[in-house]
Amino acid sequence: MKRAVLFLLAALFILLVIEPNLGGQPMAKEDKVPVYNPDEPLQTNDDVETPRSRSKALIYIDPARGGQDVGYNTDNQQPEKDLLMQLAVTIGSALEKAGYRVEYSRWYDDVPACSNEDDCETVRLEQAKADQADYVLSLAMNQDSSLHRGFSIFTQPNNPQLDDLTQELADQIQATSYSRFEGIDTDHYDSFAILKDTSIPSILLQVGYITNPTDYSKLSDTKFQTRIANAITQAFLNSVD
């Protein structure tokens, strides 16, 4: 009888204690291994799972202003040209991390020689074509005497691939909730020199109003810059791949 009780207790111990522990052991975590490709940015353990572009398209990022063209500037804010450059580099880094190739129309105050705003945009567009860019992403800011705020997208008409990309940009950037969305405009593309030449797919993203305290606060915040950059990158991955 005693032996039967002992066997029963042993069986219960195995059933209730040992077996659940064996079944509940977590599977060994697969180590993330850095991936090296001499033609791509180095991936580390932290970003090895970042979605990768298969097209490896060349995206030409064009931050407006630069050089002597400071743009909007006050004593208690970053100059417009510096804020746009900072945002451009953050976006470019996110795109490169995802496998895209990136060129810039200017590097801080190293700007091409030009005489006026339209001429400057034309010179930058010609450089994008010389670089054989697949897309131009131009960045600009609005200013207003009121407290108007919001971002908008201008692009070229009659290009289905651009239609998809601009809609993805709108959706992904809206999801960051950094400002209100003012819409997509394909009717006034020829008002912008950077969009006039439809031989190269181009988008002008007016990221917000530098004169609005809320827009400025978020656009100058590195956290929101990163969110915007990741949103733009995801839009390219969803539309261009």
GROMACS elastic network, one bead per residue, 0.5 to 0.9 nm:
[ bonds ]
;  ai    aj funct       b0    kb
    1     4     6  0.50909   500
    1     5     6  0.63417   500
    1     6     6  0.86875   500
    2     5     6  0.51227   500
    2     6     6  0.62240   500
    2     7     6  0.86894   500
    3     6     6  0.50601   500
    3     7     6  0.62146   500
    3     8     6  0.85800   500
    4     7     6  0.51110   500
    4     8     6  0.61386   500
    4     9     6  0.86668   500
    5     9     6  0.61617   500
    5    10     6  0.85536   500
    6     9     6  0.51177   500
    6    10     6  0.61069   500
    6    11     6  0.85662   500
    7    10     6  0.50572   500
    7    11     6  0.61049   500
    7    12     6  0.85939   500
    8    11     6  0.51355   500
    8    12     6  0.62075   500
    8    13     6  0.86290   500
    9    12     6  0.50828   500
    9    13     6  0.61233   500
    9    14     6  0.86892   500
   10    13     6  0.50554   500
   10    14     6  0.62948   500
   10    15     6  0.86030   500
   11    14     6  0.51929   500
   11    15     6  0.60846   500
   11    16     6  0.85702   500
   12    16     6  0.58890   500
   12    17     6  0.80214   500
   13    16     6  0.54126   500
   13    17     6  0.54877   500
   13    18     6  0.68297   500
   13    19     6  0.87937   500
   14    17     6  0.56339   500
   14    19     6  0.59185   500
   14    20     6  0.87087   500
   15    18     6  0.64936   500
   15    19     6  0.55902   500
   15    20     6  0.74102   500
   16    19     6  0.65895   500
   16    20     6  0.65326   500
   16    21     6  0.88501   500
   17    20     6  0.59605   500
   17    21     6  0.65043   500
   17    22     6  0.89415   500
   18    21     6  0.53729   500
   18    22     6  0.63294   500
   18    23     6  0.88205   500
   19    22     6  0.50662   500
   19    23     6  0.61705   500
   19    24     6  0.85019   500
   20    23     6  0.50221   500
   20    24     6  0.58766   500
   20    25     6  0.86354   500
   21    24     6  0.50341   500
   21    25     6  0.62905   500
   22    25     6  0.56223   500
   23    26     6  0.84648   500
   24    27     6  0.89414   500
   25    28     6  0.88434   500
   26    29     6  0.82515   500
   27    30     6  0.87866   500
   28    31     6  0.89467   500
   29    32     6  0.89706   500
   31    45     6  0.86052   500
   32    44     6  0.84300   500
   32    45     6  0.55049   500
   32    46     6  0.83276   500
   32    48     6  0.69376   500
   32    49     6  0.85207   500
   33    43     6  0.89524   500
   33    44     6  0.74139   500
   33    45     6  0.60575   500
   33    48     6  0.72989   500
   34    42     6  0.78291   500
   34    43     6  0.55794   500
   34    45     6  0.54483   500
   34    46     6  0.86683   500
   34    47     6  0.84969   500
   34    48     6  0.63028   500
   35    42     6  0.68905   500
   35    43     6  0.55147   500
   35    44     6  0.69683   500
   35    45     6  0.86351   500
   35    48     6  0.69890   500
   36    39     6  0.87861   500
   36    40     6  0.76812   500
   36    41     6  0.80037   500
   36    42     6  0.57168   500
   36    43     6  0.66658   500
   36    44     6  0.87752   500
   37    40     6  0.53918   500
   37    41     6  0.74426   500
   37    42     6  0.70365   500
   37    43     6  0.87890   500
   38    41     6  0.76635   500
   38    42     6  0.80842   500
   40    43     6  0.85810   500
   40    96     6  0.81194   500
   40    97     6  0.86076   500
   40    99     6  0.66011   500
   40   100     6  0.85806   500
   40   101     6  0.85353   500
   41    96     6  0.68392   500
   41    97     6  0.65686   500
   41    98     6  0.89383   500
   41    99     6  0.73603   500
   42    97     6  0.83403   500
   43    46     6  0.77810   500
   43    47     6  0.59415   500
   43    48     6  0.55519   500
   43    49     6  0.89817   500
   43    50     6  0.88039   500
   43    97     6  0.77777   500
   44    47     6  0.55646   500
   44    48     6  0.57569   500
   45    48     6  0.54851   500
   45    49     6  0.83854   500
   46    49     6  0.78632   500
   46    50     6  0.88172   500
   47    50     6  0.53293   500
   47    97     6  0.82023   500
   48    51     6  0.85565   500
   49    52     6  0.84827   500
   50    97     6  0.75710   500
   50    98     6  0.64144   500
   51    97     6  0.88064   500
   51    98     6  0.59513   500
   51    99     6  0.83455   500
   51   234     6  0.88001   500
   51   237     6  0.78857   500
   52    56     6  0.86119   500
   52    97     6  0.79626   500
   52    99     6  0.53637   500
   52   100     6  0.82261   500
   52   237     6  0.78810   500
   52   241     6  0.80517   500
   53    56     6  0.55338   500
   53    57     6  0.79995   500
   53    95     6  0.89520   500
   53    98     6  0.58537   500
   53    99     6  0.50427   500
   53   100     6  0.62273   500
   53   236     6  0.85893   500
   53   237     6  0.63181   500
   53   240     6  0.82588   500
   53   241     6  0.50980   500
   54    57     6  0.83563   500
   54    99     6  0.76070   500
   54   100     6  0.85368   500
   54   237     6  0.88625   500
   54   240     6  0.89109   500
   54   241     6  0.57671   500
   55    58     6  0.89325   500
   55    99     6  0.84903   500
   55   100     6  0.76735   500
   55   240     6  0.72838   500
   55   241     6  0.57523   500
   56    98     6  0.87807   500
   56    99     6  0.57863   500
   56   101     6  0.61133   500
   56   241     6  0.79279   500
   57    99     6  0.84533   500
   57   100     6  0.54738   500
   57   101     6  0.60241   500
   57   102     6  0.83814   500
   57   133     6  0.77112   500
   57   134     6  0.58979   500
   57   135     6  0.77512   500
   57   240     6  0.80890   500
   57   241     6  0.84092   500
   58   100     6  0.61976   500
   58   102     6  0.55551   500
   58   103     6  0.73574   500
   58   131     6  0.86006   500
   58   132     6  0.76274   500
   58   133     6  0.50232   500
   58   134     6  0.51920   500
   58   135     6  0.66501   500
   58   136     6  0.87795   500
   59    92     6  0.84473   500
   59    95     6  0.84308   500
   59   100     6  0.71641   500
   59   101     6  0.61406   500
   59   103     6  0.64400   500
   59   104     6  0.85327   500
   59   128     6  0.89262   500
   59   133     6  0.58672   500
   59   134     6  0.60034   500
   59   136     6  0.59108   500
   59   137     6  0.69681   500
   60    92     6  0.89844   500
   60   101     6  0.84886   500
   60   102     6  0.58169   500
   60   104     6  0.56092   500
   60   105     6  0.69876   500
   60   128     6  0.62441   500
   60   131     6  0.84172   500
   60   133     6  0.59167   500
   60   134     6  0.77081   500
   60   135     6  0.61110   500
   60   137     6  0.60852   500
   60   138     6  0.80889   500
   61    88     6  0.66331   500
   61    89     6  0.87135   500
   61    91     6  0.85413   500
   61    92     6  0.73073   500
   61   102     6  0.71255   500
   61   103     6  0.61928   500
   61   105     6  0.62827   500
   61   106     6  0.86986   500
   61   128     6  0.89965   500
   61   135     6  0.85310   500
   61   136     6  0.60306   500
   61   138     6  0.57997   500
   61   139     6  0.75476   500
   62    85     6  0.87889   500
   62    88     6  0.75449   500
   62   103     6  0.86458   500
   62   104     6  0.58792   500
   62   106     6  0.71137   500
   62   121     6  0.89757   500
   62   124     6  0.77031   500
   62   125     6  0.89405   500
   62   136     6  0.71587   500
   62   137     6  0.60363   500
   62   139     6  0.59554   500
   62   140     6  0.86627   500
   62   204     6  0.89446   500
   63    66     6  0.80185   500
   63    81     6  0.76386   500
   63    84     6  0.54994   500
   63    85     6  0.57526   500
   63    86     6  0.90000   500
   63    87     6  0.82633   500
   63    88     6  0.61415   500
   63   104     6  0.78360   500
   63   105     6  0.70422   500
   63   106     6  0.72606   500
   63   137     6  0.84991   500
   63   138     6  0.59145   500
   63   140     6  0.65337   500
   64    69     6  0.89752   500
   64    71     6  0.87399   500
   64    80     6  0.87085   500
   64    81     6  0.67470   500
   64    84     6  0.68895   500
   64    85     6  0.81411   500
   64   105     6  0.87573   500
   64   106     6  0.87425   500
   64   121     6  0.85078   500
   64   138     6  0.71665   500
   64   139     6  0.60084   500
   64   140     6  0.54837   500
   64   141     6  0.82657   500
   65    68     6  0.81412   500
   65    69     6  0.52134   500
   65    70     6  0.61665   500
   65    71     6  0.62586   500
   65    80     6  0.75976   500
   65    81     6  0.51288   500
   65    82     6  0.86778   500
   65    84     6  0.81414   500
   65    85     6  0.89160   500
   65   109     6  0.89079   500
   65   111     6  0.88345   500
   65   117     6  0.85824   500
   65   140     6  0.83096   500
   66    69     6  0.52397   500
   66    70     6  0.60892   500
   66    71     6  0.81697   500
   66    80     6  0.88333   500
   66    81     6  0.53160   500
   66    82     6  0.77097   500
   66    85     6  0.83330   500
   66   106     6  0.73998   500
   66   107     6  0.84629   500
   66   108     6  0.64096   500
   66   109     6  0.51633   500
   66   110     6  0.75487   500
   66   111     6  0.63740   500
   67    70     6  0.68574   500
   67    81     6  0.82171   500
   67   108     6  0.75232   500
   67   110     6  0.66790   500
   67   111     6  0.61093   500
   68    71     6  0.88520   500
   68   109     6  0.79444   500
   69    81     6  0.73968   500
   70    73     6  0.69767   500
   70    79     6  0.61669   500
   70    80     6  0.62472   500
   70    81     6  0.53117   500
   70    82     6  0.79853   500
   71    79     6  0.66818   500
   71    80     6  0.51505   500
   71    81     6  0.60204   500
   72    78     6  0.88942   500
   72    79     6  0.61196   500
   72    80     6  0.52518   500
   72    81     6  0.80467   500
   72   143     6  0.76778   500
   72   210     6  0.74655   500
   72   211     6  0.82084   500
   73    76     6  0.85239   500
   73    77     6  0.67089   500
   73    78     6  0.68443   500
   73    80     6  0.62830   500
   73    81     6  0.88804   500
   74    77     6  0.54882   500
   74    78     6  0.74877   500
   74    79     6  0.71186   500
   75    78     6  0.80557   500
   75    79     6  0.88452   500
   77    80     6  0.85058   500
   77   216     6  0.84445   500
   77   220     6  0.89905   500
   78    81     6  0.82710   500
   78    82     6  0.65300   500
   78    83     6  0.62261   500
   78   220     6  0.79964   500
   79    82     6  0.54634   500
   79    83     6  0.63939   500
   79    84     6  0.87905   500
   80    83     6  0.52058   500
   80    84     6  0.61797   500
   80    85     6  0.86163   500
   80   140     6  0.88927   500
   80   141     6  0.76642   500
   80   210     6  0.74032   500
   81    84     6  0.53079   500
   81    85     6  0.62379   500
   81    86     6  0.87132   500
   81   108     6  0.80036   500
   81   109     6  0.87207   500
   82    85     6  0.50810   500
   82    86     6  0.61253   500
   82    87     6  0.86104   500
   82   108     6  0.71537   500
   82   109     6  0.89648   500
   83    86     6  0.51368   500
   83    87     6  0.62482   500
   83    88     6  0.85874   500
   83   219     6  0.77852   500
   83   220     6  0.66499   500
   84    87     6  0.51236   500
   84    88     6  0.60324   500
   84    89     6  0.86862   500
   84   139     6  0.68584   500
   84   140     6  0.70489   500
   84   141     6  0.79685   500
   85    89     6  0.62109   500
   85    90     6  0.86278   500
   85   106     6  0.83965   500
   85   107     6  0.76168   500
   85   108     6  0.62222   500
   85   139     6  0.89599   500
   86    89     6  0.53488   500
   86    90     6  0.63513   500
   86    91     6  0.87454   500
   86   108     6  0.87002   500
   86   220     6  0.86145   500
   86   222     6  0.89701   500
   86   225     6  0.84821   500
   87    90     6  0.51151   500
   87    91     6  0.61811   500
   87    92     6  0.85135   500
   87   139     6  0.86287   500
   87   219     6  0.79168   500
   87   220     6  0.83510   500
   87   222     6  0.85464   500
   87   225     6  0.60520   500
   87   226     6  0.83777   500
   87   228     6  0.86368   500
   87   229     6  0.77968   500
   88    91     6  0.51437   500
   88    92     6  0.59800   500
   88    93     6  0.85367   500
   88   104     6  0.81905   500
   88   139     6  0.74852   500
   88   229     6  0.84519   500
   89    93     6  0.60048   500
   89    94     6  0.85939   500
   89   104     6  0.86191   500
   90    93     6  0.52354   500
   90    94     6  0.63892   500
   90    95     6  0.87646   500
   90   222     6  0.86168   500
   90   225     6  0.67488   500
   90   226     6  0.64215   500
   90   228     6  0.88034   500
   90   229     6  0.61349   500
   90   230     6  0.89976   500
   91    94     6  0.52333   500
   91    95     6  0.62496   500
   91    96     6  0.86674   500
   91   225     6  0.78800   500
   91   226     6  0.74237   500
   91   228     6  0.75167   500
   91   230     6  0.72857   500
   91   232     6  0.73379   500
   91   233     6  0.75062   500
   92    95     6  0.50981   500
   92    96     6  0.60971   500
   92    97     6  0.85185   500
   92   100     6  0.87933   500
   92   101     6  0.85899   500
   92   102     6  0.61476   500
   92   103     6  0.80762   500
   92   104     6  0.84396   500
   92   229     6  0.77508   500
   92   233     6  0.88771   500
   93    96     6  0.51258   500
   93    97     6  0.60978   500
   93    98     6  0.86785   500
   93   102     6  0.83816   500
   93   229     6  0.82787   500
   94    97     6  0.50779   500
   94    98     6  0.64146   500
   94    99     6  0.89389   500
   94   100     6  0.89100   500
   94   226     6  0.80855   500
   94   229     6  0.60822   500
   94   230     6  0.62107   500
   94   232     6  0.86330   500
   94   233     6  0.64329   500
   95    98     6  0.51189   500
   95    99     6  0.65489   500
   95   100     6  0.54139   500
   95   101     6  0.74309   500
   95   102     6  0.73411   500
   95   229     6  0.78542   500
   95   230     6  0.80447   500
   95   232     6  0.81811   500
   95   233     6  0.54518   500
   95   234     6  0.88347   500
   95   236     6  0.85029   500
   96    99     6  0.50246   500
   96   101     6  0.58598   500
   96   102     6  0.65618   500
   97   100     6  0.73402   500
   98   233     6  0.73789   500
   98   234     6  0.89218   500
   98   237     6  0.81952   500
  102   133     6  0.86719   500
  103   106     6  0.88475   500
  103   128     6  0.82443   500
  103   131     6  0.81060   500
  103   133     6  0.81948   500
  104   107     6  0.66518   500
  104   128     6  0.86308   500
  105   111     6  0.75209   500
  105   112     6  0.81889   500
  105   124     6  0.58137   500
  105   125     6  0.83383   500
  105   127     6  0.74691   500
  105   128     6  0.75126   500
  106   109     6  0.69420   500
  106   110     6  0.56872   500
  106   111     6  0.50745   500
  106   112     6  0.73816   500
  106   124     6  0.84684   500
  107   110     6  0.52190   500
  107   111     6  0.69801   500
  108   111     6  0.75998   500
  111   114     6  0.87055   500
  111   120     6  0.89607   500
  112   120     6  0.73596   500
  112   123     6  0.71802   500
  112   124     6  0.74101   500
  113   120     6  0.74195   500
  113   123     6  0.81374   500
  114   117     6  0.79514   500
  114   118     6  0.88870   500
  114   119     6  0.58175   500
  114   120     6  0.50480   500
  114   121     6  0.87543   500
  114   123     6  0.72376   500
  115   118     6  0.84518   500
  115   119     6  0.61334   500
  115   120     6  0.68585   500
  116   119     6  0.52146   500
  116   120     6  0.60214   500
  116   121     6  0.87056   500
  117   120     6  0.50715   500
  117   121     6  0.63072   500
  117   122     6  0.86723   500
  117   193     6  0.87543   500
  118   121     6  0.51718   500
  118   122     6  0.61944   500
  118   123     6  0.86617   500
  118   192     6  0.76741   500
  118   193     6  0.57370   500
  118   194     6  0.82110   500
  119   122     6  0.50421   500
  119   123     6  0.61601   500
  119   124     6  0.86217   500
  119   193     6  0.80101   500
  120   123     6  0.51534   500
  120   124     6  0.62356   500
  120   125     6  0.86237   500
  120   193     6  0.87765   500
  121   124     6  0.50749   500
  121   125     6  0.60976   500
  121   126     6  0.86131   500
  121   192     6  0.82117   500
  121   193     6  0.56975   500
  121   194     6  0.53645   500
  122   125     6  0.50520   500
  122   126     6  0.62012   500
  122   127     6  0.86635   500
  122   193     6  0.59361   500
  122   194     6  0.63155   500
  123   126     6  0.51565   500
  123   127     6  0.63485   500
  123   128     6  0.87902   500
  124   127     6  0.50452   500
  124   128     6  0.63044   500
  124   129     6  0.87816   500
  124   194     6  0.77597   500
  125   129     6  0.63446   500
  125   130     6  0.86219   500
  125   136     6  0.81456   500
  125   193     6  0.82337   500
  125   194     6  0.59906   500
  125   195     6  0.86198   500
  125   197     6  0.83102   500
  125   200     6  0.87826   500
  126   129     6  0.50941   500
  126   130     6  0.61688   500
  126   131     6  0.86256   500
  127   131     6  0.61211   500
  127   132     6  0.85480   500
  127   133     6  0.89336   500
  128   131     6  0.50602   500
  128   132     6  0.62747   500
  128   133     6  0.54737   500
  128   134     6  0.86821   500
  128   135     6  0.85186   500
  128   136     6  0.72481   500
  128   200     6  0.85624   500
  129   133     6  0.59432   500
  129   134     6  0.86253   500
  129   199     6  0.89954   500
  129   200     6  0.73000   500
  130   133     6  0.77144   500
  132   200     6  0.89891   500
  133   136     6  0.69592   500
  133   200     6  0.76880   500
  133   201     6  0.89597   500
  134   200     6  0.68866   500
  134   201     6  0.69599   500
  134   202     6  0.89112   500
  135   200     6  0.65392   500
  135   201     6  0.51505   500
  135   202     6  0.57164   500
  135   203     6  0.79056   500
  136   194     6  0.84015   500
  136   195     6  0.88244   500
  136   200     6  0.73752   500
  136   201     6  0.63531   500
  136   203     6  0.61473   500
  136   204     6  0.82008   500
  137   201     6  0.88994   500
  137   202     6  0.60698   500
  137   203     6  0.51033   500
  137   204     6  0.60530   500
  137   205     6  0.72000   500
  138   194     6  0.76498   500
  138   202     6  0.75760   500
  138   203     6  0.61068   500
  138   205     6  0.60705   500
  138   206     6  0.83101   500
  139   203     6  0.86475   500
  139   204     6  0.59904   500
  139   205     6  0.51052   500
  139   206     6  0.59669   500
  139   207     6  0.68326   500
  140   204     6  0.73180   500
  140   205     6  0.63349   500
  140   207     6  0.62756   500
  140   208     6  0.80599   500
  141   151     6  0.84997   500
  141   205     6  0.83537   500
  141   206     6  0.51496   500
  141   207     6  0.56619   500
  141   208     6  0.54614   500
  141   209     6  0.57817   500
  141   210     6  0.62924   500
  142   149     6  0.86628   500
  142   150     6  0.89524   500
  142   151     6  0.85898   500
  142   206     6  0.66864   500
  142   207     6  0.78005   500
  142   208     6  0.59622   500
  142   210     6  0.62689   500
  142   211     6  0.77174   500
  143   146     6  0.86596   500
  143   148     6  0.83735   500
  143   149     6  0.89573   500
  143   208     6  0.83074   500
  143   209     6  0.51402   500
  143   210     6  0.57180   500
  143   211     6  0.52586   500
  143   212     6  0.78619   500
  144   147     6  0.70187   500
  144   148     6  0.66718   500
  144   149     6  0.88337   500
  144   209     6  0.71874   500
  144   210     6  0.83202   500
  144   211     6  0.61098   500
  144   212     6  0.79770   500
  145   148     6  0.81444   500
  145   211     6  0.73488   500
  146   149     6  0.89594   500
  146   211     6  0.79685   500
  146   212     6  0.79217   500
  147   209     6  0.84029   500
  147   211     6  0.69797   500
  147   212     6  0.51902   500
  147   213     6  0.78687   500
  148   209     6  0.70000   500
  148   211     6  0.80593   500
  148   212     6  0.63900   500
  149   179     6  0.70558   500
  149   180     6  0.69391   500
  149   181     6  0.88997   500
  149   182     6  0.88709   500
  149   208     6  0.62263   500
  149   209     6  0.53528   500
  149   210     6  0.85201   500
  149   211     6  0.83030   500
  149   212     6  0.59399   500
  149   213     6  0.88517   500
  149   214     6  0.78565   500
  149   215     6  0.63987   500
  150   178     6  0.87673   500
  150   179     6  0.52313   500
  150   181     6  0.54484   500
  150   182     6  0.59770   500
  150   206     6  0.85865   500
  150   207     6  0.74409   500
  150   208     6  0.50481   500
  150   209     6  0.65491   500
  150   215     6  0.73234   500
  151   179     6  0.67083   500
  151   180     6  0.64404   500
  151   181     6  0.52524   500
  151   182     6  0.58083   500
  151   183     6  0.78092   500
  151   205     6  0.74389   500
  151   206     6  0.54989   500
  151   209     6  0.75878   500
  152   170     6  0.82505   500
  152   180     6  0.89007   500
  152   181     6  0.61182   500
  152   182     6  0.50312   500
  152   183     6  0.53014   500
  152   184     6  0.61397   500
  152   185     6  0.78635   500
  152   204     6  0.84356   500
  152   205     6  0.61540   500
  152   206     6  0.52788   500
  152   207     6  0.67257   500
  152   208     6  0.75900   500
  153   166     6  0.72617   500
  153   169     6  0.85143   500
  153   170     6  0.76286   500
  153   181     6  0.89619   500
  153   182     6  0.80702   500
  153   183     6  0.64409   500
  153   185     6  0.62287   500
  153   186     6  0.86426   500
  153   203     6  0.70709   500
  153   204     6  0.58103   500
  153   206     6  0.61632   500
  153   207     6  0.83247   500
  154   166     6  0.85234   500
  154   183     6  0.85922   500
  154   184     6  0.58311   500
  154   186     6  0.59210   500
  154   187     6  0.84258   500
  154   188     6  0.75803   500
  154   189     6  0.63497   500
  154   192     6  0.89774   500
  154   195     6  0.83622   500
  154   202     6  0.88072   500
  154   203     6  0.59574   500
  154   204     6  0.50187   500
  154   205     6  0.64784   500
  154   206     6  0.79219   500
  155   162     6  0.75622   500
  155   163     6  0.83596   500
  155   166     6  0.75811   500
  155   184     6  0.75592   500
  155   185     6  0.63935   500
  155   186     6  0.51829   500
  155   187     6  0.84049   500
  155   188     6  0.83583   500
  155   189     6  0.58951   500
  155   195     6  0.67850   500
  155   201     6  0.83438   500
  155   202     6  0.62735   500
  155   204     6  0.61994   500
  155   205     6  0.86299   500
  156   159     6  0.69973   500
  156   162     6  0.74878   500
  156   163     6  0.85859   500
  156   185     6  0.84366   500
  156   186     6  0.54229   500
  156   187     6  0.79698   500
  156   188     6  0.85349   500
  156   189     6  0.57100   500
  156   190     6  0.83006   500
  156   195     6  0.64886   500
  156   196     6  0.78647   500
  156   197     6  0.89300   500
  156   198     6  0.67674   500
  156   201     6  0.73693   500
  156   202     6  0.68112   500
  156   203     6  0.72826   500
  157   160     6  0.84110   500
  157   162     6  0.81334   500
  157   163     6  0.79028   500
  157   185     6  0.88543   500
  157   186     6  0.52098   500
  157   187     6  0.72710   500
  157   189     6  0.78603   500
  157   198     6  0.87119   500
  158   162     6  0.83738   500
  158   163     6  0.80465   500
  158   186     6  0.87524   500
  159   162     6  0.53176   500
  159   163     6  0.61995   500
  159   164     6  0.88655   500
  159   201     6  0.82088   500
  160   164     6  0.63241   500
  160   165     6  0.86572   500
  161   164     6  0.52244   500
  161   165     6  0.62603   500
  161   166     6  0.86769   500
  161   201     6  0.88209   500
  161   239     6  0.76554   500
  161   240     6  0.79889   500
  162   166     6  0.59273   500
  162   167     6  0.83746   500
  162   201     6  0.68956   500
  162   202     6  0.80224   500
  162   203     6  0.81308   500
  162   239     6  0.88186   500
  163   166     6  0.53654   500
  163   167     6  0.61831   500
  163   168     6  0.85881   500
  164   167     6  0.52871   500
  164   168     6  0.61679   500
  164   169     6  0.86283   500
  164   239     6  0.62279   500
  164   240     6  0.88292   500
  165   168     6  0.50587   500
  165   169     6  0.61022   500
  165   170     6  0.85983   500
  165   235     6  0.65405   500
  165   236     6  0.66704   500
  165   238     6  0.81040   500
  165   239     6  0.53941   500
  165   240     6  0.72834   500
  166   170     6  0.61169   500
  166   171     6  0.85921   500
  166   184     6  0.74872   500
  166   203     6  0.76417   500
  166   235     6  0.82210   500
  167   170     6  0.50241   500
  167   171     6  0.61487   500
  167   172     6  0.85297   500
  167   184     6  0.79429   500
  167   235     6  0.84557   500
  168   171     6  0.50913   500
  168   172     6  0.59411   500
  168   173     6  0.83322   500
  168   232     6  0.83435   500
  168   234     6  0.82948   500
  168   236     6  0.77406   500
  168   238     6  0.73193   500
  168   239     6  0.69821   500
  169   172     6  0.52756   500
  169   173     6  0.58785   500
  169   174     6  0.82442   500
  169   231     6  0.72128   500
  169   232     6  0.58801   500
  169   233     6  0.87782   500
  169   234     6  0.82877   500
  169   235     6  0.51983   500
  169   236     6  0.78329   500
  170   173     6  0.54232   500
  170   174     6  0.59537   500
  170   175     6  0.86025   500
  170   181     6  0.76738   500
  170   183     6  0.78619   500
  170   184     6  0.78275   500
  170   232     6  0.89612   500
  170   235     6  0.85326   500
  171   174     6  0.52604   500
  171   175     6  0.63542   500
  171   231     6  0.86853   500
  171   235     6  0.81780   500
  172   175     6  0.52087   500
  172   176     6  0.70784   500
  172   228     6  0.83932   500
  172   230     6  0.87476   500
  172   231     6  0.50135   500
  172   232     6  0.68620   500
  172   234     6  0.72439   500
  172   235     6  0.63024   500
  173   176     6  0.54204   500
  173   177     6  0.73785   500
  173   178     6  0.80848   500
  173   179     6  0.89436   500
  173   181     6  0.87061   500
  173   227     6  0.82185   500
  173   228     6  0.61087   500
  173   229     6  0.88407   500
  173   230     6  0.88575   500
  173   231     6  0.54391   500
  173   232     6  0.68682   500
  173   235     6  0.86327   500
  174   177     6  0.54592   500
  174   178     6  0.74539   500
  174   179     6  0.75238   500
  174   180     6  0.74054   500
  174   181     6  0.66884   500
  174   231     6  0.87632   500
  175   178     6  0.83338   500
  175   231     6  0.80126   500
  176   179     6  0.82282   500
  176   224     6  0.79235   500
  176   227     6  0.63770   500
  176   228     6  0.68561   500
  176   231     6  0.74615   500
  177   180     6  0.73608   500
  178   214     6  0.86379   500
  178   215     6  0.73795   500
  178   218     6  0.64796   500
  178   219     6  0.81134   500
  178   224     6  0.71455   500
  178   227     6  0.89244   500
  178   228     6  0.84303   500
  179   207     6  0.88664   500
  179   208     6  0.74449   500
  179   214     6  0.80577   500
  179   215     6  0.64566   500
  179   218     6  0.84020   500
  180   208     6  0.88289   500
  181   184     6  0.88626   500
  185   188     6  0.66248   500
  185   189     6  0.74916   500
  186   189     6  0.57163   500
  187   190     6  0.80080   500
  188   191     6  0.55261   500
  188   192     6  0.77822   500
  189   192     6  0.58017   500
  189   193     6  0.83065   500
  189   194     6  0.86578   500
  189   195     6  0.56652   500
  189   196     6  0.64275   500
  189   204     6  0.88989   500
  190   193     6  0.67155   500
  190   194     6  0.85779   500
  190   195     6  0.63077   500
  190   197     6  0.85295   500
  191   194     6  0.89533   500
  191   195     6  0.79548   500
  191   196     6  0.75882   500
  192   195     6  0.54748   500
  192   196     6  0.63568   500
  192   204     6  0.86134   500
  193   196     6  0.51960   500
  193   197     6  0.76993   500
  194   197     6  0.72348   500
  194   202     6  0.73058   500
  194   203     6  0.84092   500
  194   204     6  0.79021   500
  195   198     6  0.67454   500
  195   200     6  0.85172   500
  195   201     6  0.80933   500
  195   202     6  0.57392   500
  195   203     6  0.70077   500
  195   204     6  0.75351   500
  196   199     6  0.89210   500
  196   202     6  0.88367   500
  197   200     6  0.65388   500
  197   201     6  0.84363   500
  197   202     6  0.85016   500
  198   201     6  0.61989   500
  198   202     6  0.75288   500
  205   208     6  0.88371   500
  206   209     6  0.82843   500
  207   210     6  0.89638   500
  207   215     6  0.86789   500
  207   219     6  0.80679   500
  208   211     6  0.88234   500
  208   212     6  0.81981   500
  208   215     6  0.59173   500
  208   216     6  0.76962   500
  208   219     6  0.78507   500
  209   212     6  0.53575   500
  209   213     6  0.84283   500
  209   214     6  0.88026   500
  209   215     6  0.59245   500
  209   216     6  0.69154   500
  210   213     6  0.73719   500
  210   214     6  0.88660   500
  210   215     6  0.64240   500
  210   216     6  0.51058   500
  210   217     6  0.88725   500
  210   219     6  0.83758   500
  211   214     6  0.89170   500
  211   215     6  0.78574   500
  211   216     6  0.70172   500
  212   215     6  0.53889   500
  212   216     6  0.60119   500
  212   217     6  0.84295   500
  213   216     6  0.51199   500
  213   217     6  0.58491   500
  213   218     6  0.86294   500
  214   217     6  0.50811   500
  214   218     6  0.63463   500
  214   219     6  0.85362   500
  215   218     6  0.54312   500
  215   219     6  0.59859   500
  215   220     6  0.84883   500
  216   219     6  0.50904   500
  216   220     6  0.59410   500
  216   221     6  0.84305   500
  217   220     6  0.54884   500
  217   221     6  0.63152   500
  218   221     6  0.50085   500
  218   222     6  0.81586   500
  218   223     6  0.81708   500
  218   224     6  0.58113   500
  218   225     6  0.76612   500
  219   222     6  0.76961   500
  219   223     6  0.89678   500
  219   224     6  0.63822   500
  219   225     6  0.61089   500
  219   228     6  0.89129   500
  220   223     6  0.87633   500
  220   224     6  0.77555   500
  220   225     6  0.71875   500
  221   224     6  0.54541   500
  221   225     6  0.62012   500
  221   226     6  0.87202   500
  222   226     6  0.60883   500
  222   227     6  0.85802   500
  223   226     6  0.52914   500
  223   227     6  0.64031   500
  223   228     6  0.88201   500
  224   228     6  0.60872   500
  224   229     6  0.84235   500
  225   228     6  0.51568   500
  225   229     6  0.60910   500
  225   230     6  0.85998   500
  226   230     6  0.60445   500
  226   231     6  0.84473   500
  227   230     6  0.51700   500
  227   231     6  0.60821   500
  227   232     6  0.86435   500
  228   231     6  0.50245   500
  228   232     6  0.61974   500
  228   233     6  0.85785   500
  229   232     6  0.52043   500
  229   233     6  0.61702   500
  229   234     6  0.86318   500
  230   234     6  0.60784   500
  230   235     6  0.85527   500
  231   234     6  0.51371   500
  231   235     6  0.62153   500
  231   236     6  0.87908   500
  232   235     6  0.50442   500
  232   236     6  0.64144   500
  232   237     6  0.87243   500
  233   236     6  0.51807   500
  233   237     6  0.62370   500
  233   238     6  0.86430   500
  234   238     6  0.60220   500
  234   239     6  0.84898   500
  235   238     6  0.51397   500
  235   239     6  0.60741   500
  235   240     6  0.80106   500
  236   239     6  0.51659   500
  236   240     6  0.51163   500
  236   241     6  0.62476   500
  237   240     6  0.56314   500
  238   241     6  0.59936   500
